[in-house]
Amino acid sequence: WEEQLREFEQTHPFVVRQAQDNTYGMLLYSKLELLDPQIKFLVQDDIPSIHAQIKLPSGMEVGLHCLHPRPPFPTEDEQSTERDAELLIVGREIKGKETPVIVLGDLNDVAWSHTNYHFQDISGLLDPRIGRGFYNTFHAKYPFIRFPLDHFFHSNHFRLIGFRRLSYFGSDHFPVLIAFSYEPDAQHQQKELTADESQQAEAQEKIEEAA
């Protein structure tokens, strides 16, 4: 699948690769320059995540975190500790930062889960789907059993232009097209969420359990 995507390099020259045989490999293609790209294994040594700074044409840098934690399926993990911990580690890392940031990926969790709400409280990031729809992305082959497992969170430096699910193309996930505008003035119109002490403690407990 890595070879099949190489044609994107003609239009998206900035690439981060972590191909793996366990279906958790990641490829990131960008038209914009990626500064200090890093591949990290935050919780499990076979589950990568990609972290970088996107350099906008204006020179502004946007933090980018791409995640794909392992789901808590009976055939894999018996509980969601590792999945939840990976998301909460990133949420805690970006908490309180004043610079723009984006977190995205197949999180193998539904939009209404406790962990997703907890992540938003910890990180302060916004979910652009709220008030617009679920945008179910999995399973693409079964129309009566679909869930919103692919997520995009952003800081309040951005304004949403468009959000839509694209057509089936052969994967078990639908692709998603999201358009945003970097507008620092939008911060005053979009209130960030905050976590209380009990939520902070719960996040720490999850992270320690997965360590």
N, C-alpha and C positions, 0 to 999 in steps of 0.2 A: 504493500500500500504506500510505502514511502516513495518508491519509484513512480507510482502513478500520479503522485502529487507534485513531482518535480517541475512540471510545466508552470506552476504558480510562481516559480522563482523569476520568471520573466517579468512579472508585474509586481511581485512582492519579494524584493531582493534580500530582505533581512529575515534570516531563518534561524530558529533554534530547534535542534533535533534530539530526540531521545527515543529511538526506535527500540521496542522490546517485543519479546515473543508471548508475553502474558496478557495481551490485549490492553495493557495500561500504558503503552508507549504514547508519546506526545510529539506533535509537530506544530510549530508556531510560525506562521508566515505573516510578514508585515510590510506595508508600503512605507511606513515611517521607520526611522532609525531606532533600533533597540540598543539602549545603553546598558552595559554591565549585565548581560543576560546570565542567569544562573539556573541550573537544574538542581533541585533540592529533594531530599527524601525525608520529609518532615516527621513521619510517624513510622512508616514501614519501609524496609530497605529495597522493596521491589515496586514501590508506588511513587513515581516521580511527580514533581510539580515544577512549573516554570515561573520564574520571577525576573522582571526586567523593568527598566524605565523607558517609556516611549517618549521620544523627542518630537514635539509638535513643530510645525513650520515656524512658529513664533519663538521657538527656543525653550518654551515651557516643557518641563518633564512631568510625565504622568506615571505613577506607579501601577504596574500590571502584575497580577497574580493569577495564574492559570492552574486549576485544580481538577483532579479526577480521582477522588478517593474510592477505595474498594467498597462495594455495597455490603450490607449485612445479610446476604442471602444464606440460606442453610448450607449451600454447597461451598460457601466461602467462609465468611466470618459469622459466628453465631450471634454476635451483638454488634451494635453500631459504634462502639467506643472509639475505634481507630478513625472511622469516617468523621465522626463528630469532632474529635480532637484536632484533626488536620485543619478543618474549617475554623475552629476556635483559636488555634495557634496563629493563623493569619489574621483573624479579627483582632486579637490582642496586640499583634505586631503593629497594625496600622492605627490602632486606637489613639485618638488625640492628635494625629498628624494633620497639619493644616494644608498640606500639598494634595493635589488631586490624585485619586486612586480608583482603580477598577479591579474587581475580583470576578472571575467568570469560570465556567466549566460545567462538566457533567458531574454534579455532586451526589448523584444516586440517592436523592432525597426529595420529597415533595415540597412545594412552595409553602405549604401551611404547617410544616413540621415545627416542633418545639426548637430543634437545633437551628433551623434557619432564622426563626424569630430571635433566638438567643444571639446568633451571629450578628444580626443587624443591630441589636442593642449594644453588643460589645464593640463593634467596629464603628458604628455611627453611619454606616452606608445605607443607601436607599435601594429599594427594589422597584424598577420601573413598571413592572406588571400590575402593581397594586392599583385598583380602580379601572384596569383595562382588560383583564382577562387572565386565564391560566396559561394559555399557549402550551398545551400539552405536546411534548416532543418525543415521548417514548410510551408505547412501542409503535413504531411507524407502520408495521405490518398488520396490526390488530386494531381496527377502528373502535372496538367496544371496550378496549382495555388500554387506556392511555393516561399518562401522568406527566406533570411538569418537572422533569428531572434536571433539565439544563438551565443554568441560572446566570444572571448578570447583575452585579451590584455595583453601585457607583457612589462617589462622594457628591456633595451638593454643588460642586463646581460645574456640573454638566446639566444641560437641558435636553430632554428627549425630543427627537425629531420624528422617528418612526420605529415601530417594533412589529415585526410580522414573522410568522412561521412560513417557510418556503415549502416547495413541493417535495414529495418523496423522490429519492434518488438512489435507493438501493440499500441504505444503511438501516439499522433498527431504530435510529434516531432521525427525526426531521432536522434539517438545518434551520437556523434562525438568523434573520437579518435585523440588526439593530443600528440605528443612526443616532448619533449624539452630537451636540454642539458644545464646545468648551466655552462657558460663559460664567466667569467668576462672580458677576453680579447676581447670578441666580441663587447664590448662597443665602441671601436674605429672604428668599421666597420658598426655600425648601428646608424644613427643620430636620436636623439630624436626630436620630434616636440615641438614648444613653442607657447604660446598664447600671443598676443599683448594686449594692455590696453583695447581696445574695446571688445575683447573676454572675458577678465577678468570681465569687467563690465556687459556684457551680462549674464555671469554665475551667478554673484551675484544677478542680477535682477530675474533670474529664481528661484534661491534658496529662495529669499525673497517672491516671489509670492506664493510659495508652503508652506511657513511657517504658 
